[in-house]
Amino acid sequence: MNRSVIDCKLRMGTKKKIRLLQQQWQKREDEALREICFAYQGKPYKWSEIAKELAIKCNNEPKLAKFVRDRWLNKLNPDIQKGPWGINEEHQLLKFMLKHGKNWVNIANEVNHQKNRELLKKQILQHTSQIGKERCTPIEQATGN
């Protein structure tokens, strides 16, 4: 290597650097990300692959997998509840704040555990209602009794 430190600095300075900063999302990128994530339903999300697919669909530079994941989980996921808080939710939050103070990590964990329990209850109720329907005779199913 017959290059000096100055030569190396000049060479690196003239190279085009990859833009890693998050840029504003466009509507077509959001729509493409929705399509890709809906195709992944039932399978584990592989965010690096999703980011590559998104770049191919939109014909632009790939975004970091972290940004793609954050966009889906925090903005585009249809399971996100965006409405106002209910009285019960506010009551639960106050209860968790009294328990944990301003430790938001523990409060978030409590809220997530609460949501998981509610989802589990819904799944159990759906499952038991399906079992009940399967045990009914075809005539009972038709009449709804």
ROSE-4610 file (N, C-alpha, C; in Angstrom, 1 decimal, always signed):
// ROSE-4610
residu = [M/M/M/N/N/N/R/R/R/S/S/S/V/V/V/I/I/I/D/D/D/C/C/C/K/K/K/L/L/L/R/R/R/M/M/M/G/G/G/T/T/T/K/K/K/K/K/K/K/K/K/I/I/I/R/R/R/L/L/L/L/L/L/Q/Q/Q/Q/Q/Q/Q/Q/Q/W/W/W/Q/Q/Q/K/K/K/R/R/R/E/E/E/D/D/D/E/E/E/A/A/A/L/L/L/R/R/R/E/E/E/I/I/I/C/C/C/F/F/F/A/A/A/Y/Y/Y/Q/Q/Q/G/G/G/K/K/K/P/P/P/Y/Y/Y/K/K/K/W/W/W/S/S/S/E/E/E/I/I/I/A/A/A/K/K/K/E/E/E/L/L/L/A/A/A/I/I/I/K/K/K/C/C/C/N/N/N/N/N/N/E/E/E/P/P/P/K/K/K/L/L/L/A/A/A/K/K/K/F/F/F/V/V/V/R/R/R/D/D/D/R/R/R/W/W/W/L/L/L/N/N/N/K/K/K/L/L/L/N/N/N/P/P/P/D/D/D/I/I/I/Q/Q/Q/K/K/K/G/G/G/P/P/P/W/W/W/G/G/G/I/I/I/N/N/N/E/E/E/E/E/E/H/H/H/Q/Q/Q/L/L/L/L/L/L/K/K/K/F/F/F/M/M/M/L/L/L/K/K/K/H/H/H/G/G/G/K/K/K/N/N/N/W/W/W/V/V/V/N/N/N/I/I/I/A/A/A/N/N/N/E/E/E/V/V/V/N/N/N/H/H/H/Q/Q/Q/K/K/K/N/N/N/R/R/R/E/E/E/L/L/L/L/L/L/K/K/K/K/K/K/Q/Q/Q/I/I/I/L/L/L/Q/Q/Q/H/H/H/T/T/T/S/S/S/Q/Q/Q/I/I/I/G/G/G/K/K/K/E/E/E/R/R/R/C/C/C/T/T/T/P/P/P/I/I/I/E/E/E/Q/Q/Q/A/A/A/T/T/T/G/G/G/N/N/N]
num = [1/1/1/2/2/2/3/3/3/4/4/4/5/5/5/6/6/6/7/7/7/8/8/8/9/9/9/10/10/10/11/11/11/12/12/12/13/13/13/14/14/14/15/15/15/16/16/16/17/17/17/18/18/18/19/19/19/20/20/20/21/21/21/22/22/22/23/23/23/24/24/24/25/25/25/26/26/26/27/27/27/28/28/28/29/29/29/30/30/30/31/31/31/32/32/32/33/33/33/34/34/34/35/35/35/36/36/36/37/37/37/38/38/38/39/39/39/40/40/40/41/41/41/42/42/42/43/43/43/44/44/44/45/45/45/46/46/46/47/47/47/48/48/48/49/49/49/50/50/50/51/51/51/52/52/52/53/53/53/54/54/54/55/55/55/56/56/56/57/57/57/58/58/58/59/59/59/60/60/60/61/61/61/62/62/62/63/63/63/64/64/64/65/65/65/66/66/66/67/67/67/68/68/68/69/69/69/70/70/70/71/71/71/72/72/72/73/73/73/74/74/74/75/75/75/76/76/76/77/77/77/78/78/78/79/79/79/80/80/80/81/81/81/82/82/82/83/83/83/84/84/84/85/85/85/86/86/86/87/87/87/88/88/88/89/89/89/90/90/90/91/91/91/92/92/92/93/93/93/94/94/94/95/95/95/96/96/96/97/97/97/98/98/98/99/99/99/100/100/100/101/101/101/102/102/102/103/103/103/104/104/104/105/105/105/106/106/106/107/107/107/108/108/108/109/109/109/110/110/110/111/111/111/112/112/112/113/113/113/114/114/114/115/115/115/116/116/116/117/117/117/118/118/118/119/119/119/120/120/120/121/121/121/122/122/122/123/123/123/124/124/124/125/125/125/126/126/126/127/127/127/128/128/128/129/129/129/130/130/130/131/131/131/132/132/132/133/133/133/134/134/134/135/135/135/136/136/136/137/137/137/138/138/138/139/139/139/140/140/140/141/141/141/142/142/142/143/143/143/144/144/144/145/145/145]
x = [+0.8/+0.0/+0.9/+0.8/+1.6/+0.7/-0.2/-1.1/-0.8/-0.9/-0.7/-2.1/-2.0/-3.3/-4.1/-3.5/-4.2/-4.9/-4.2/-4.8/-6.0/-6.0/-7.1/-8.3/-8.0/-9.1/-9.7/-9.0/-9.5/-10.4/-9.9/-10.6/-12.0/-12.0/-13.2/-14.1/-13.6/-14.4/-15.2/-14.6/-15.2/-16.2/-16.1/-17.0/-18.4/-19.4/-20.8/-21.1/-21.5/-21.9/-23.3/-23.6/-25.0/-25.8/-26.9/-27.7/-28.5/-28.1/-28.8/-29.8/-29.9/-30.9/-32.3/-33.2/-34.6/-35.2/-35.8/-36.4/-37.9/-38.7/-40.1/-40.7/-41.7/-42.3/-43.3/-43.3/-44.3/-45.4/-46.6/-47.8/-47.5/-46.8/-46.6/-45.7/-44.8/-44.0/-44.9/-45.8/-46.7/-47.6/-48.1/-49.0/-48.2/-47.0/-46.2/-45.8/-45.5/-45.2/-46.4/-47.6/-48.8/-49.0/-48.8/-48.9/-47.9/-46.7/-45.6/-45.9/-46.3/-46.6/-47.8/-48.8/-50.0/-49.6/-48.7/-48.2/-47.4/-46.8/-46.1/-47.0/-48.3/-49.1/-49.1/-49.0/-48.9/-47.4/-46.5/-45.1/-44.4/-43.2/-42.4/-41.9/-42.0/-41.5/-40.0/-39.5/-38.0/-37.8/-37.5/-37.5/-36.4/-35.3/-34.3/-34.8/-35.4/-36.0/-37.2/-38.0/-39.1/-38.5/-37.4/-36.8/-36.3/-35.7/-35.3/-36.4/-37.5/-38.7/-39.3/-39.3/-39.8/-39.0/-37.7/-36.8/-37.1/-37.3/-37.5/-38.8/-39.9/-41.2/-41.3/-40.6/-40.7/-39.5/-38.6/-37.5/-36.7/-36.3/-35.5/-34.5/-33.7/-32.7/-33.3/-32.7/-33.3/-33.3/-34.3/-34.3/-33.8/-33.3/-32.9/-34.0/-33.8/-34.8/-35.5/-34.7/-35.2/-36.3/-36.1/-37.1/-38.3/-38.1/-39.3/-40.1/-39.5/-40.2/-40.9/-40.3/-40.9/-42.1/-42.0/-43.1/-44.3/-44.1/-45.2/-45.8/-44.9/-45.5/-46.1/-45.6/-46.1/-47.1/-47.2/-48.0/-49.0/-48.6/-49.4/-50.2/-49.7/-50.4/-51.9/-52.8/-54.2/-54.7/-53.8/-54.2/-54.0/-53.4/-53.2/-54.5/-54.7/-55.9/-55.6/-56.2/-55.9/-56.9/-58.0/-59.1/-58.7/-59.7/-59.4/-59.4/-58.8/-58.7/-60.1/-60.4/-61.6/-61.4/-62.5/-62.3/-61.6/-61.9/-61.2/-59.7/-59.4/-57.9/-57.2/-57.8/-57.2/-57.1/-58.1/-58.1/-56.9/-56.8/-55.7/-54.3/-54.2/-52.9/-52.6/-53.6/-53.4/-53.0/-53.6/-53.3/-51.8/-51.4/-50.0/-49.0/-49.4/-48.6/-48.4/-49.5/-49.4/-48.5/-48.5/-47.7/-46.2/-45.9/-44.6/-44.0/-44.7/-44.2/-44.1/-42.9/-42.7/-41.8/-41.7/-41.0/-41.8/-41.7/-42.5/-42.2/-41.1/-40.7/-41.6/-41.7/-42.5/-44.0/-44.4/-45.8/-46.2/-45.3/-45.5/-45.6/-44.8/-44.8/-46.1/-46.6/-47.9/-49.0/-49.0/-50.1/-50.0/-48.8/-48.7/-49.2/-48.9/-49.4/-50.9/-51.5/-52.9/-53.5/-52.9/-53.5/-53.4/-52.3/-52.1/-53.1/-53.4/-54.5/-55.8/-56.1/-57.4/-57.5/-56.4/-56.4/-56.6/-55.9/-56.1/-57.5/-58.1/-59.5/-60.4/-60.2/-61.0/-60.8/-59.6/-59.3/-59.9/-59.9/-60.5/-62.0/-62.6/-64.1/-64.5/-63.7/-64.0/-63.8/-62.8/-62.6/-63.7/-64.2/-65.2/-66.5/-66.8/-68.0/-68.0/-66.8/-66.7/-66.9/-66.4/-66.6/-68.1/-68.8/-70.2/-71.0/-70.6/-71.3/-71.1/-69.8/-69.5/-70.4/-70.7/-71.4/-72.9/-73.4/-74.8/-75.1/-76.4/-76.8/-77.0/-77.0/-77.2/-78.5/-79.5/-80.8/-80.7/-80.0/-79.8/-78.9/-77.9/-77.0/-77.8/-78.8/-79.5/-80.5/-81.1/-82.0/-81.4/-80.1/-79.3/-79.6/-80.3/-80.5/-79.5]
y = [-1.2/+0.0/+1.2/+2.0/+3.2/+4.4/+4.4/+5.5/+6.1/+7.4/+8.0/+8.2/+8.6/+8.9/+9.9/+10.9/+12.0/+11.5/+10.6/+10.0/+9.2/+8.4/+7.6/+8.5/+9.6/+10.5/+11.1/+11.6/+12.2/+11.2/+9.9/+8.9/+8.6/+8.5/+8.2/+9.4/+10.6/+11.8/+12.0/+11.5/+11.6/+10.5/+9.4/+8.3/+8.7/+8.2/+8.5/+7.7/+8.4/+7.7/+7.3/+6.2/+5.6/+6.5/+6.9/+7.7/+6.8/+6.9/+6.1/+6.9/+8.2/+9.0/+8.6/+8.6/+8.3/+9.5/+9.2/+10.2/+10.0/+11.1/+11.0/+9.9/+9.2/+8.1/+8.7/+8.0/+8.4/+7.5/+7.9/+7.1/+5.8/+5.8/+4.5/+3.6/+4.1/+3.2/+2.6/+3.4/+2.9/+1.8/+2.0/+1.0/-0.3/-0.1/-1.3/-2.1/-1.3/-2.0/-2.7/-2.2/-2.9/-4.2/-4.1/-5.3/-6.4/-6.0/-6.9/-7.6/-6.7/-7.3/-8.2/-7.8/-8.7/-10.1/-10.1/-11.3/-12.2/-11.5/-12.2/-12.7/-12.4/-12.8/-14.3/-14.8/-16.2/-16.7/-15.8/-16.2/-15.1/-15.5/-14.5/-13.4/-12.1/-11.0/-11.0/-11.0/-10.9/-9.5/-8.5/-7.1/-6.7/-7.4/-7.1/-7.5/-8.6/-9.1/-8.1/-7.7/-6.8/-5.5/-5.0/-3.7/-3.9/-5.0/-5.2/-5.3/-6.0/-6.1/-4.7/-3.9/-2.5/-1.7/-1.8/-1.0/-1.5/-2.8/-3.3/-2.8/-2.8/-2.4/-0.9/-0.1/+1.3/+1.9/+1.1/+1.5/+2.7/+2.5/+3.5/+2.8/+3.6/+3.0/+2.3/+1.2/+0.5/+1.3/+1.1/+1.7/+0.7/+1.2/+0.3/-0.5/-1.8/-2.7/-2.1/-1.5/-0.9/+0.1/+1.0/+2.0/+1.4/+0.3/-0.4/-1.0/-1.7/-2.3/-1.3/-0.1/+0.9/+1.5/+1.7/+2.2/+1.3/+0.0/-1.0/-1.0/-1.2/-1.4/-0.2/+1.0/+2.2/+3.0/+2.8/+3.6/+2.9/+1.8/+1.2/-0.1/-0.7/-2.0/-1.7/-2.5/-2.2/-2.6/-3.3/-3.7/-2.5/-1.4/-0.3/+0.4/+0.6/+1.3/+2.8/+3.6/+5.0/+5.9/+5.4/+6.2/+6.7/+7.4/+8.0/+6.9/+7.1/+6.2/+6.0/+4.8/+4.6/+4.8/+4.9/+5.1/+4.0/+2.7/+1.6/+1.6/+2.0/+2.1/+3.1/+4.3/+5.3/+4.9/+4.2/+3.6/+2.7/+1.8/+0.8/+1.5/+2.5/+3.3/+3.9/+4.6/+5.2/+4.2/+3.0/+1.9/+1.5/+1.4/+1.0/+2.1/+3.3/+4.5/+4.5/+4.2/+4.2/+3.0/+2.0/+0.8/+1.0/+1.6/+1.6/+3.1/+4.1/+5.4/+5.9/+6.5/+7.0/+6.0/+4.8/+3.8/+3.2/+3.9/+3.6/+2.2/+1.7/+0.4/-0.7/-0.6/-1.5/-1.3/+0.0/+0.3/-0.3/-0.2/-0.7/-2.2/-2.9/-4.3/-4.8/-4.0/-4.3/-4.2/-3.1/-2.9/-4.0/-4.4/-5.5/-6.8/-7.1/-8.3/-8.3/-7.1/-7.0/-7.3/-6.7/-6.9/-8.4/-9.0/-10.4/-11.3/-10.9/-11.7/-11.5/-10.3/-10.0/-10.8/-10.8/-11.5/-13.0/-13.5/-14.9/-15.3/-14.4/-14.6/-14.7/-13.7/-13.7/-15.0/-15.4/-16.6/-17.9/-17.9/-19.0/-19.0/-17.8/-17.7/-18.1/-17.7/-18.0/-19.6/-20.1/-21.6/-22.3/-21.9/-22.7/-22.5/-21.3/-21.2/-22.0/-22.2/-23.0/-24.5/-24.9/-26.3/-26.5/-25.5/-25.6/-25.8/-25.0/-25.1/-26.4/-27.0/-28.3/-29.4/-29.3/-30.3/-30.2/-29.1/-28.9/-29.7/-30.1/-30.8/-29.8/-30.2/-29.3/-28.5/-29.0/-28.3/-27.2/-27.5/-26.5/-25.3/-25.6/-24.6/-23.7/-24.3/-23.5/-22.6/-23.0/-22.2/-21.3/-21.5/-20.7/-21.0/-22.1/-22.5/-23.4]
z = [+0.0/+0.0/+0.0/-1.0/-1.2/-1.0/-0.1/+0.2/+1.6/+1.6/+2.9/+3.6/+4.8/+5.6/+4.9/+4.3/+3.6/+2.4/+1.7/+0.5/+0.8/+1.9/+2.4/+2.8/+3.5/+3.9/+2.7/+1.7/+0.5/-0.2/-0.3/-1.1/-0.4/+0.9/+1.7/+1.6/+1.6/+1.6/+0.3/-0.8/-2.1/-2.5/-1.7/-2.0/-1.6/-2.3/-1.9/-0.7/+0.4/+1.6/+1.6/+2.2/+2.3/+3.2/+2.8/+3.7/+4.6/+5.9/+6.9/+7.7/+7.4/+8.1/+7.7/+8.6/+8.2/+7.5/+6.3/+5.5/+5.7/+5.3/+5.5/+4.6/+5.1/+4.4/+3.4/+2.2/+1.2/+1.2/+0.6/+0.6/-0.1/-1.2/-1.9/-1.1/-0.3/+0.6/+1.6/+2.2/+3.2/+2.7/+1.5/+0.9/+0.6/+0.0/-0.3/+1.0/+2.1/+3.4/+3.9/+3.8/+4.2/+3.4/+2.1/+1.3/+1.7/+1.9/+2.3/+3.6/+4.6/+5.9/+6.0/+5.2/+5.1/+4.5/+3.6/+3.0/+4.0/+5.0/+6.0/+7.2/+7.2/+8.3/+8.4/+9.7/+10.0/+10.0/+9.5/+9.5/+10.4/+10.9/+11.6/+10.6/+11.1/+10.3/+10.2/+9.0/+8.9/+8.3/+9.2/+8.9/+7.8/+7.8/+6.8/+5.4/+5.3/+4.0/+3.6/+4.6/+4.3/+3.8/+4.4/+3.9/+2.5/+2.2/+0.8/-0.2/+0.2/-0.7/-0.9/+0.1/+0.1/-0.9/-0.8/-1.7/-3.2/-3.4/-4.8/-5.3/-4.5/-4.9/-5.2/-4.4/-4.6/-5.4/-5.9/-6.7/-6.0/-4.8/-4.1/-3.2/-2.5/-1.6/-0.5/+0.0/+1.1/+2.4/+3.2/+4.5/+5.5/+6.6/+7.6/+8.1/+8.4/+8.9/+10.2/+11.0/+12.3/+11.9/+10.9/+10.6/+10.0/+9.2/+8.6/+9.7/+10.6/+11.8/+12.6/+12.9/+13.7/+13.0/+11.7/+10.9/+11.0/+10.8/+10.9/+12.3/+13.3/+14.6/+15.2/+14.9/+15.5/+14.7/+13.4/+12.6/+11.7/+11.0/+10.0/+10.4/+11.5/+11.9/+12.2/+11.6/+11.8/+13.2/+14.0/+15.4/+16.4/+15.9/+16.8/+17.1/+18.4/+18.8/+18.9/+18.0/+17.9/+18.5/+19.0/+19.6/+20.9/+21.5/+22.9/+23.9/+25.0/+26.1/+26.8/+27.2/+27.9/+29.4/+30.2/+31.6/+32.3/+31.9/+32.4/+32.2/+30.9/+30.6/+31.4/+31.6/+32.4/+33.9/+34.4/+35.8/+35.9/+34.9/+35.0/+35.0/+34.1/+34.1/+35.4/+36.0/+37.3/+38.4/+38.3/+39.2/+39.1/+37.8/+37.6/+38.0/+37.8/+38.2/+39.7/+40.4/+41.9/+42.3/+41.6/+42.0/+41.6/+40.4/+39.9/+39.9/+40.3/+40.2/+38.8/+38.5/+37.1/+36.3/+36.7/+36.0/+34.9/+33.7/+32.6/+31.9/+32.1/+31.6/+32.3/+33.6/+34.4/+34.1/+33.9/+33.6/+32.2/+31.3/+29.9/+30.0/+30.8/+30.9/+31.5/+32.5/+33.1/+32.1/+31.3/+30.3/+29.3/+28.8/+27.9/+28.4/+29.7/+30.3/+30.4/+30.7/+30.8/+29.4/+28.4/+27.0/+26.6/+26.9/+26.6/+27.3/+28.6/+29.3/+28.6/+28.2/+27.6/+26.2/+25.5/+24.2/+24.4/+25.5/+25.8/+26.2/+27.0/+27.3/+26.1/+25.2/+23.9/+23.1/+23.0/+22.3/+22.9/+24.2/+24.9/+24.7/+24.8/+24.6/+23.2/+22.2/+20.8/+20.6/+21.2/+21.1/+21.7/+22.9/+23.6/+22.8/+22.2/+21.5/+20.2/+19.6/+18.4/+18.8/+19.9/+20.4/+20.7/+21.3/+21.5/+20.2/+19.2/+17.9/+17.2/+17.4/+16.8/+17.4/+18.7/+19.4/+19.1/+18.6/+18.2/+17.0/+16.9/+15.7/+14.6/+13.3/+12.2/+12.3/+12.9/+13.0/+14.1/+15.2/+16.2/+15.7/+14.9/+14.3/+13.4/+12.6/+11.6/+12.4/+13.5/+14.2/+15.2/+15.5/+16.4/+17.9/+18.2/+19.5/+20.1]
